[in-house]
Amino acid sequence: MSAVAVVTGAASGIGRATALRLARDGYEIAMMDLDDAGLAETATLIGEVGGLARPFTVDLCDPLAVGSVTREIAVTVGAPEVLVNVAGIGLAATVLETSDADWNRVMAVNLTGPFLTIRATLPLMLDRGSGVIVNIASVGGQVGLAGRAAYCASKAGLVGLTRAVAVDHAREGIRCVAVCPGTVETEWIGKILSNAPDPVAARAAMAARQLDGRMGSPEEVAAMVAFLAGPEGRFVNGAALVLDGGMTAA
């Protein structure tokens, strides 16, 4: 029987790339997202590489729904050995430009969502005596980014949650690690660029953030997740690993 990995946000971007990579590595994938069509497409892609995947449509901000789907995964797929929290949203706004609704939505998706999936999944991992949780945070959780107040706060909170889970449960066989990507060329970045007054110039500016002059790829983030999920990553716990092409080094 294959080990089970749960991946949130698997309908696109880093979540899709992570689901595909873990499927290639032999995991059976349980995918959580709100996007039915995106989940179906990811499942098809996983099937094409010989992997197994099950889509679960769920609002990751709903405690009852997350608990229910996690129990369903345990019964129908198996108790997860790996949980990867990828689902997240961005908001381009300073504090003064951020409404209450915007703030609450960013916090709900980027911080409460991972809290809920961790809370639902941890008992299953503790029963087995082992488990790996990888939270996709951001360099915005390590440094301030202009015009991203709520986003930075949510990702910094996710880094803090990651460390707390590791401290609380490391001696029970649990590893919890945050990955903090820089600028990664996802659908979300594509939307930002398409709405820019000069998309070509905007793309060049985003690429120039990295020391090697290019954006990262979802597959590069997925490769880091795969390392952390596997046995070679067993000495990594409670860490926030920056994966940003040197963006925060300069």
Secondary structure, DSSP 8 states (H G I E B T S, - for coil): ---EEEEETTTSHHHHHHHHHHHHTT-EEEEEES-HHHHHHHHHHHHHTT-EEEEEE--TT-HHHHHHHHHHHHHHT---SEEEE-------B-TTT--HHHHHHHHIIIIIHHHHHHHHHHHHHHHHT-EEEEEE--GGGTS--TTBHHHHHHHHHHHHHHHHHHHHHGGGTEEEEEEEE-SB--HHHHHHHHTSSSHHHHHHHHHHTSTTSS-B-HHHHHHHHHHHHSGGGTT--S-EEEESTTTTT-
